[in-house]
Amino acid sequence: MTAQQVLLQRLADGRFHSGQQLAADLGLSRAAVWKHVRRLQADWGVPIDAVRGRGYRLPGGFEPLDEDAISGGLSKRASKCLDALTILTVVDSTNRVARESAPTQTGCARVWLAEHQTAGRGRRGRPWHSAFGGNLYFSFAWRFDLAMSELAGLSLVSGVVLAELLRDHGLAGHTLKWPNDLLHNQRKLAGILLEVSGEADGPATAVIGIGLNMRVPTDRGRQIDQPWTDLVRAGAGNMSRNGLVAGLVERLTDACQLYQASQLPPFLARWSMFDGLLDRPVQLLAGGTARQGIYRGISASGGMILENASGRSEHRAGEVSLRSVTAT
């Protein structure tokens, strides 16, 4: 590990550590420790406190991502399907490295995680704001023996998997918003980015990127241009990051195997249990045109169904934005 990684490991407990002790642990001078602290603050936005006479601390601490802890939470079946698990301290985007090093064998997964992303993005290239060590930046790549066009429903499947996992870890009141957002009390808690590559007729690789807000510092939150929340604010701040990662790998493995066999239909009823806009008035934006109607859920192919005076119409992910509106 680098000196900065060791320093972060020492500060992960949230307690004060003297500069003298940190210097001894790292084999550096106290001045060098101070320089590393300044770089972590400036380059990665790590909110380290420096207090004369007490030393350094990371308020609240954080749970470092740990390969052994994650692997230990997997079943033998899921472990057998996991080709690689890579944890990065800092990366521009976990989805980028996942695309570049995706599995070549069907039925296998590769997973990438990061403590911090410098260029994370969501749907339509929107930035995904990253706080060091406080959130979950996760990419899961799976090789399918399916055509690229058949993988579009995986964004919905991934939302179902995440919603069920959080429910089973004690979260309540969260909903899914078509096609790729998870909300809590109408505020964004997580987002999903699906990227597909391969042969048009298969095989094809899906990279499922998940960003989950676990603990967002207030100063970072001011940079977000939409209503947001995190697990701490949702009353579920005690969830383990490593435990959630293990659960995601386990459940996404099961989901991808089921999707390979049956595609989207087995997940439709599971999606509807979390569908926060079902049978509510909505506004659909597409090509600069706004349409209003009643949202009637999703089709067997994953499109959203809008009903208005003109009848029912189906709209695909990537073409529309969906906003709830107040009925009059």
N, C-alpha and C positions, 0 to 999 in steps of 0.2 A: 504493500500500500504506500501511497505517497504521504508526505508529511501532512498535507491538508486532510487526507482521508483519516489518518490516525488522530489528528486533532479533533475532527468531527466525532469520531468514535468515543473519545474521552468526554466530549461535551454533551453527548446524547442523553445523559442522565438528568440534565437540567440543573445540576448543582454547580457551585463555584469551584474552580480549580485554579490554584495559584500558578502564576507564570513560571515560577521556579520548578514546580512539579511537572508542568507540561514540557518545559525545556528538557528536564531530565528524561521524561518518557520518550521524547522525540529525538533526543541526542542533538539538540540545537541550543543556541544561546537564547536568552529571554528576548533580545531584540529581534531575532529571527522568528520567534513565536508571534511577536506582535505584528510583524510584516505579513505572516500567513493569515492572522486574524483579519487584518485590513483587507487582504485580497479576497477572503471569503465574504466579507461584508460588501465589498465593492463589486466583485465579479459575479457572485452567485446570490447576492441578496440575503445571506444568512444573518439573522438578527442577533449577533453575539453581543452581549453586554460586557464591557470592560470597566471594572470598578477598582480604583486604587485601594490597595490594602486587602482586597478580597480575591482578585483575579478575574477569570473569565467564566461566563456561563451562557448557555443557550436557553432562554426562558421557556419553560414548559417541556424542554427536551424533545426528543423524537425517537421513534422506533426505527433503527436502521434496517433496511431490507437485508435479509439474511438467507442465503441459498439453502443452508442446512435446515433452517426452520421451515422454509417453504416446502422443500422436498420431503421433510418428515411429515408434513400434513397431507401428502398425496397417497392415494391407494396404489397398490402394485399395478393395477390395470392402467391407471393414468400415468404412472411413472414409466411404464413400458412404452407408451405413446409419445413421451416427451423426449424429443431429440436433443434439445439444448435449452438451458435456462441461463440467461445472461443478465447480470445486474451492473449497471453503469452509474457512476457518481453523477456525471453531467453529460448530457448529449443534446444535440439540437432537437431531435425528434426520435422517439422510439419507433414510430412507424417507418421512418426512413431506413433505419438500420434493419428493421424487420423485412422491408421490401428487398433490401440488398443481400440479405442472407437467409432467405426463406427456405423452407424444407423442399427437398427434391423428390422425396418419396411420399406417395399418397398415404393418408391415414396417420401422418406424423405431425407433431407440433413443435414449434420453437417459440420461446417466450423471451421478451426483452422488457426490462424495468429500468427506471432511472430515479434517482433522488431529486434530480432537477432537470428541466427541459428549458433550453434557451430559445427554441423556435417551434414549440408545440402549436398545433393548429387543429381546428375543428372543421365542421362541414363548410363547404364553399370557401375554404382557406382562411376562415376567421381565426384570430390568435386565441390560443388557450393559455391563460396566464398561469405561471408556475411558481409555487413557493417551495423552497428547498425543504425536503424531508417531511413536509406536512401533508402531502396529498399522494394520490396513486397515479402514476404514469406507466401505463401497461400496454404492451402490444403482443398479440397472440396470432401466430401465423400457422395456417393449416392447409395442407395440400389435398384437393378434392379431385375425384375422377368425375367431374361434372363440367359442363360448358360454363364459360364466364357469365353468360346471361342468366344462368340458373342460380347464381350466388347472391343476387340482390337482396333476398330476404334475410340474409345473415345479420344485417344491421338490426332488424326487429328481433331476431333470435337472441342476439347478444344483449339487447335491452331486457328481454324476459329473464335471461340467466342472471344478470346483475340485480334486477328488481327482486327476484326470488332469493338470491343470496343475502341481500341486505335485510329482507323480511325475516329470514331464518336466523339472522344475527341480532334481531330485536328492533329493527327500524320499523316504524309505522307511519302511515300518512303519505307515502311516496307514490307517485304515478308516472306512467310513461306517456310521452308526447310524441306522436308520429313525426318523423321516422326514427329519431335517434337521440332524444333527450330524456333524462330522468329528472323529475322535479320533486321537491318537497314543499308543500304549502305554496305551490305556484312559483317557486324559485328554483333555478337550475342547480342541481346537485351533481350531475354527471352528464357527460356527453360521449357519444360513440362515433368513431370514424372508420368506415369500411372502405378498404382499397383492394381491388381485385386485379390480378394479372395472370397471364398464361396464354394457352391456345384458345381460340374462339370456341372450338368444339371440345375443349378439355384435353388434358387435365388443366386445372386452374388453381391458383393459390389465393386465399383470402387472408388479408392482414386486418385484424380487428383491433383497433386502438380504443382504449378506454381511459378517460380522464375522470377521476373521482375526487371531489373536494372533501378532504377529511378535516383539515384545520387550516383555514386561510387567514393570514394576518390581515388586520384591518387596513394597513397601508396598501397591501396588494389588492384587496377587495375594491379599493377606490379606482383601480385601473379597469375594472370589469364594467362593460357598457350594457349590462342587462341584469335583471333581478337574479341574485344568486344566494346560495346558502352552502353550508358544509355540515359534516356529521356532528361536529361539536354543537353548532347552533340548532341542529335537529334533535339534540338530546341523545346522540349515540356516539359520543366522542371516545368511548372506551374500546372501540373495535380495533383489533390488531391488524396492521397493514400486512404482515406476513400471513396471518390467518386468512385475510380476504384474498390475497394473491393465490394461496393454495386452493381456496374454494373456487375462484374463477377458473384456474387451470383445470381442476377436476370437472367442473360443470360444463365448461366450454368443450372439453374433450368429449363428454357424453353428448352434448348438443350437436357437435360437428359429426359425430358418428350417426346420430339419428337423422340429421339433415342430409347426409350422404345417401341414406336409404330412402327417406320419405320427403325431403325438402320441407317446405314451410307448414303444410296443413297440421301436423301434430302440435304446433306451437300456437295456433290461432286462439284457442280457448284460454291458454295460459296468458297470452298477451292481453286479452279482453279483461282479465281480472285486475289489471293495472291501468287500463286505458282511461286516462283522466278527462278526455274530451268526448267520450261516447255519448251520442244523442244530445249533444249540446250545440248551440249556435256558434258558428265559427266564421272566420274570414279567410279566404284562400287567396294568396298573392301569386300570380304567375305571369311572367312576361310584361310586368307593369300594369296588369289588369287585376282588379280586386273582385272577387265573387263571394257572396254570402250564402249560407245555407246551413243545413244540419249535418254534422259529422256523424256518419253511420258506421264507423269502424274501418277495418282493413279487409281487403279481398284475399282470396286464396293465393294470389301472387304477390301480396304485400303492398299493393297500392291503397291509398286512402279513398274512401267513398264519400262524396258530397251529394246531398240531396237538397234541391230547391224547386222552384216552380217549373223549371225546365226538365225535371226528372233527376235521375241518379247518374253521376259521372265518376269515373275512376281517375285518379291522378297519381303519378309516380314520384318516388323520392328523387330529389335533385331538381325538380321542376317548380316546386311550390314552397312557400313558407306558410305556416299555419299559426294563427293567432286566435285565442278565444275572444269573443265579443259578448257584451251584455245584451240579453234578449230585451226587446221593447214590447 
